[in-house]
Amino acid sequence: MKKKLTLFILIPSLLISSSIYANSLLGTVGEIYVAKKVLNHKKLVLGGALLVGIGSFAGYKITKEKFLDMIEHPQDHEDMMLTLIEEHPLKFNAFKAFLNYNVEKTDDMEYKQSILEFEDYYHIGNNDEVAYKIESSSEYQQYLSSIKAKINDIESELDKSKMQCDNAYYQKLANSPIDFPDNLKLSEDGDNNNIYAVNRYGNFPSDRNGYTPDHIPSYKAVENFLIKKGISLSSKRRDNRILDDNLTAISIITSEHQAGSRTYGGRNLKRNIEDAKNLKLATAEDIAFFSAYLILFKFRDPTDYIKANETLIKRNFYLCLYN
């Protein structure tokens, strides 16, 4: 039986009249400020019917005023955008169509540039020049080759008797907090806010002072890997909090995570599916990608980053992610 698809008509209309906005947004000083911004931009936002069609998801709703704040402050909407990208593909496709329509139809160049910068932030535009430059570089290929070799070296030195990789273990990974004995040295010493600290994601503090713990391989790739193993998981990442917290992460500068991660935002839409088929290769590619980013865009030697990831690789072996 064919599924019915709901088509949203693109029309250059406002979601709601300015008078209704003025009445509905009065209240706190912050709300009045937002209302003024919306009224100032009321001629800019096009394709209102499509925006309405996106509707609500996971407790979020993209209204006109919300959208204007999103393109002006993309860093303040990461949780919502990553939820939209990872968990609601049909609504995300509608949102991309809405963005494209506004870029194509607006005659306000400042507004257009804001949208393009928003797309670039989440890597959802048509061109990702940073990723293209990295993956076509000799640096990326060299790092990828050396990191693959290092993973093989680490594997040959592991105590395989401590690894019981069966479905019972994967059930535990999804449902029970997992830490390892100190003698395995599967976390870096010191404050987890420090750059290149490696640990269980859930052990990183919520106040990260400009650093972000980066899952390697990506959470979504691991989720798909476990589903293929027959492990029952929710389609909503927030419902799989124990699994999310169990996975291995390395702390990097937040702005560099957004720009230099191989799997941040829209970059991971297709990659997570392929990565799930070979998490060992995905790990090597993730590390090589960020290493090349550091040297090509930040002009920094990635040696310390690569060295720290040896701990991450070893921990992932003991999590049975490379079987």
C-alpha positions as CSV (number, residue, x, y, z in Angstrom):
1,M,0.0,0.0,0.0
2,K,1.4,3.3,-1.0
3,K,1.9,5.9,1.7
4,K,0.2,9.2,1.1
5,L,2.5,12.2,1.0
6,T,1.3,15.6,2.1
7,L,2.6,18.3,-0.2
8,F,3.1,21.9,1.1
9,I,2.5,24.7,-1.3
10,L,5.2,27.3,-1.4
11,I,3.5,30.7,-1.2
12,P,5.2,34.0,-0.4
13,S,2.8,34.8,2.5
14,L,3.4,35.7,6.1
15,L,2.5,33.1,8.7
16,I,0.3,35.6,10.4
17,S,-0.5,39.3,10.2
18,S,1.7,41.8,11.9
19,S,-1.2,43.0,14.1
20,I,-1.7,39.5,15.5
21,Y,2.1,39.3,16.1
22,A,2.0,42.5,17.9
23,N,-0.8,41.4,20.2
24,S,0.5,37.9,20.8
25,L,4.1,38.8,21.5
26,L,3.5,41.5,24.1
27,G,4.5,40.6,27.6
28,T,8.0,40.5,28.9
29,V,10.7,42.9,27.7
30,G,12.3,40.1,25.8
31,E,9.1,39.2,24.0
32,I,8.5,42.9,23.1
33,Y,12.1,43.0,21.7
34,V,11.4,39.9,19.6
35,A,8.1,41.3,18.4
36,K,9.9,44.5,17.2
37,K,12.4,42.4,15.3
38,V,9.7,40.3,13.7
39,L,7.8,43.4,12.6
40,N,11.0,44.9,11.2
41,H,11.5,41.7,9.1
42,K,7.9,41.0,8.3
43,K,8.5,41.5,4.5
44,L,11.4,39.1,4.5
45,V,10.2,35.6,5.4
46,L,8.7,33.9,2.4
47,G,7.0,30.5,2.0
48,G,5.0,30.9,5.2
49,A,2.7,28.0,4.3
50,L,5.7,25.6,4.2
51,L,7.0,26.9,7.5
52,V,3.6,26.1,9.1
53,G,3.6,22.7,7.4
54,I,6.8,21.7,9.3
55,G,4.7,21.8,12.4
56,S,6.0,20.7,15.8
57,F,8.6,18.0,16.7
58,A,10.0,16.8,20.0
59,G,8.5,19.8,21.8
60,Y,9.9,22.3,19.3
61,K,8.1,24.6,16.8
62,I,9.7,26.8,14.2
63,T,7.6,30.0,14.1
64,K,8.5,33.0,12.1
65,E,10.1,34.8,15.1
66,K,11.9,31.6,16.1
67,F,13.3,31.3,12.5
68,L,14.6,34.9,12.6
69,D,16.4,34.2,15.8
70,M,17.8,30.9,14.4
71,I,19.5,32.6,11.5
72,E,20.8,35.4,13.7
73,H,22.0,33.1,16.5
74,P,22.5,29.6,15.1
75,Q,24.6,28.5,18.0
76,D,21.6,29.0,20.4
77,H,19.5,26.3,18.5
78,E,21.8,23.4,18.3
79,D,19.7,20.9,20.2
80,M,16.6,21.7,18.1
81,M,18.4,21.5,14.8
82,L,20.3,18.3,15.5
83,T,17.0,16.7,16.6
84,L,15.4,17.9,13.4
85,I,18.2,16.6,11.2
86,E,18.7,13.3,13.0
87,E,15.2,12.3,13.9
88,H,12.7,14.0,11.6
89,P,13.9,13.6,8.0
90,L,10.6,14.5,6.3
91,K,10.2,17.7,8.3
92,F,13.9,18.5,7.8
93,N,13.5,18.1,4.0
94,A,10.5,20.5,4.2
95,F,12.7,22.9,6.2
96,K,15.5,22.7,3.6
97,A,12.9,23.5,0.9
98,F,11.8,26.5,3.0
99,L,15.4,27.7,3.3
100,N,16.0,27.3,-0.5
101,Y,12.8,29.1,-1.4
102,N,13.8,32.1,0.7
103,V,17.4,32.2,-0.7
104,E,16.1,32.1,-4.2
105,K,13.2,34.5,-3.9
106,T,14.3,37.2,-1.5
107,D,15.7,40.5,-2.8
108,D,17.1,41.4,0.6
109,M,20.8,40.5,0.3
110,E,21.5,40.8,4.1
111,Y,18.6,38.4,4.8
112,K,19.9,36.0,2.1
113,Q,23.4,36.0,3.5
114,S,22.1,35.3,7.0
115,I,20.3,32.1,5.7
116,L,23.5,31.0,3.8
117,E,25.6,31.5,6.9
118,F,23.0,29.5,8.9
119,E,23.2,26.7,6.3
120,D,26.9,26.7,6.5
121,Y,26.9,26.5,10.3
122,Y,24.9,23.3,10.2
123,H,26.3,22.0,6.9
124,I,23.0,21.8,5.1
125,G,23.7,23.9,2.1
126,N,24.4,22.6,-1.4
127,N,28.1,23.0,-1.1
128,D,30.3,22.2,1.9
129,E,33.6,23.7,0.8
130,V,35.4,22.8,4.0
131,A,34.6,19.1,3.8
132,Y,35.5,19.1,0.1
133,K,38.8,20.7,0.7
134,I,39.6,18.3,3.6
135,E,38.6,15.1,1.8
136,S,40.4,16.0,-1.4
137,S,43.6,16.9,0.4
138,S,46.8,14.8,0.6
139,E,46.9,15.6,4.3
140,Y,43.6,13.8,4.9
141,Q,44.8,10.7,3.0
142,Q,48.1,10.6,4.8
143,Y,46.4,10.9,8.2
144,L,43.8,8.3,7.3
145,S,46.4,5.8,6.3
146,S,48.5,6.3,9.4
147,I,45.4,6.1,11.7
148,K,44.2,2.9,10.1
149,A,47.6,1.4,10.8
150,K,47.5,2.6,14.4
151,I,44.1,1.0,14.9
152,N,45.5,-2.3,13.7
153,D,48.5,-2.0,16.1
154,I,46.2,-1.2,19.0
155,E,44.0,-4.2,18.2
156,S,47.0,-6.6,18.1
157,E,48.0,-5.4,21.7
158,L,44.5,-5.7,23.3
159,D,43.7,-8.3,26.0
160,K,40.9,-10.1,24.0
161,S,39.9,-12.1,27.1
162,K,38.3,-8.9,28.5
163,M,36.1,-8.5,25.4
164,Q,32.8,-10.5,25.3
165,C,31.1,-9.1,22.2
166,D,27.7,-10.7,22.0
167,N,24.1,-9.5,22.0
168,A,24.0,-9.6,25.8
169,Y,26.8,-7.1,25.9
170,Y,25.1,-4.9,23.4
171,Q,22.0,-4.9,25.5
172,K,24.1,-3.8,28.4
173,L,25.7,-1.1,26.4
174,A,22.2,0.3,25.5
175,N,20.7,0.0,29.0
176,S,23.4,0.1,31.7
177,P,26.1,2.6,32.5
178,I,29.5,1.3,31.6
179,D,32.9,2.4,32.9
180,F,36.1,0.5,32.9
181,P,38.8,-0.3,35.6
182,D,41.4,2.4,36.0
183,N,44.2,-0.1,35.0
184,L,42.8,-0.2,31.5
185,K,43.6,3.5,31.2
186,L,40.5,4.2,29.1
187,S,40.2,7.9,30.1
188,E,42.6,10.8,30.2
189,D,43.6,12.2,33.5
190,G,42.6,15.7,34.5
191,D,39.6,17.9,34.0
192,N,37.2,16.8,31.3
193,N,37.0,20.4,30.1
194,N,40.6,20.1,29.0
195,I,41.2,19.9,25.3
196,Y,41.6,16.4,24.0
197,A,40.3,14.7,27.2
198,V,38.9,11.3,26.4
199,N,36.1,9.7,28.4
200,R,32.7,8.2,28.5
201,Y,30.4,10.9,27.1
202,G,28.3,10.9,30.3
203,N,31.3,11.7,32.4
204,F,31.8,15.1,30.8
205,P,30.4,18.0,32.9
206,S,27.4,19.9,31.6
207,D,29.4,23.2,32.0
208,R,32.1,22.8,29.4
209,N,33.6,26.2,29.1
210,G,33.9,26.4,25.3
211,Y,34.7,22.7,24.8
212,T,32.4,20.0,23.3
213,P,32.8,16.2,23.8
214,D,32.8,14.8,20.3
215,H,31.4,11.3,19.8
216,I,33.8,9.2,17.7
217,P,32.3,7.4,15.8
218,S,29.1,9.4,15.7
219,Y,26.2,8.5,18.0
220,K,23.9,7.9,15.1
221,A,26.3,5.5,13.4
222,V,26.5,3.5,16.6
223,E,22.7,3.5,17.0
224,N,22.3,2.1,13.5
225,F,25.0,-0.5,14.2
226,L,23.2,-1.7,17.3
227,I,19.8,-1.8,15.5
228,K,21.3,-4.1,12.9
229,K,22.5,-6.3,15.8
230,G,18.8,-6.6,16.8
231,I,19.0,-4.2,19.8
232,S,15.7,-2.4,20.4
233,L,16.2,1.4,20.6
234,S,14.0,4.4,20.4
235,S,14.0,6.5,17.3
236,K,14.5,9.5,19.6
237,R,18.0,10.0,20.8
238,R,16.9,11.6,24.0
239,D,15.2,8.3,24.9
240,N,18.5,6.5,24.5
241,R,20.3,8.6,27.0
242,I,22.2,5.6,28.6
243,L,23.6,4.5,25.3
244,D,24.5,8.1,24.4
245,D,26.3,8.6,27.7
246,N,28.2,5.2,27.4
247,L,29.8,6.1,24.1
248,T,33.3,7.5,23.8
249,A,34.0,11.1,23.2
250,I,37.0,13.5,23.0
251,S,36.8,17.1,24.0
252,I,37.5,19.7,21.4
253,I,36.9,23.4,21.0
254,T,33.2,24.0,20.3
255,S,33.6,26.2,17.3
256,E,36.0,23.7,15.8
257,H,33.6,20.8,16.5
258,Q,31.0,22.6,14.4
259,A,33.4,23.4,11.5
260,G,35.8,20.5,11.7
261,S,33.8,17.4,12.6
262,R,33.1,15.0,9.8
263,T,29.7,14.2,11.3
264,Y,28.4,17.5,12.6
265,G,24.9,18.5,11.6
266,G,23.9,17.9,8.0
267,R,27.2,16.2,7.2
268,N,26.0,13.1,9.0
269,L,22.7,12.6,7.1
270,K,24.1,10.0,4.7
271,R,27.4,9.2,6.4
272,N,25.8,7.7,9.5
273,I,24.2,4.9,7.4
274,E,27.5,4.0,5.7
275,D,29.5,4.4,8.9
276,A,27.3,1.9,10.8
277,K,28.6,-0.8,8.4
278,N,32.2,-0.3,9.6
279,L,32.6,1.7,12.8
280,K,36.4,1.0,12.8
281,L,36.8,2.7,9.4
282,A,34.4,5.5,10.4
283,T,36.6,6.1,13.5
284,A,39.7,6.4,11.3
285,E,37.9,8.8,8.9
286,D,36.6,10.9,11.7
287,I,40.0,11.4,13.3
288,A,41.7,12.0,10.0
289,F,39.1,14.5,9.0
290,F,39.5,16.6,12.1
291,S,43.3,16.3,12.0
292,A,43.3,17.6,8.4
293,Y,40.9,20.4,9.5
294,L,43.3,21.5,12.2
295,I,46.3,21.7,9.9
296,L,44.5,23.1,6.8
297,F,42.2,25.6,8.5
298,K,43.7,26.3,12.0
299,F,47.4,25.8,11.0
300,R,47.9,23.7,14.1
301,D,49.8,20.4,14.5
302,P,47.2,17.6,15.2
303,T,49.8,15.3,16.8
304,D,48.4,15.7,20.3
305,Y,44.8,15.2,19.1
306,I,45.8,12.0,17.3
307,K,47.7,10.7,20.3
308,A,44.7,11.3,22.6
309,N,42.6,9.3,20.2
310,E,44.6,6.2,20.9
311,T,42.7,6.0,24.2
312,L,39.4,6.5,22.4
313,I,40.2,3.7,20.0
314,K,41.1,1.3,22.7
315,R,37.9,2.1,24.7
316,N,35.8,1.6,21.6
317,F,37.4,-1.9,21.1
318,Y,36.3,-2.8,24.7
319,L,32.8,-1.4,23.9
320,C,32.7,-4.0,21.1
321,L,32.1,-1.4,18.4
322,Y,34.7,-2.7,16.0
323,N,33.3,-6.3,15.6
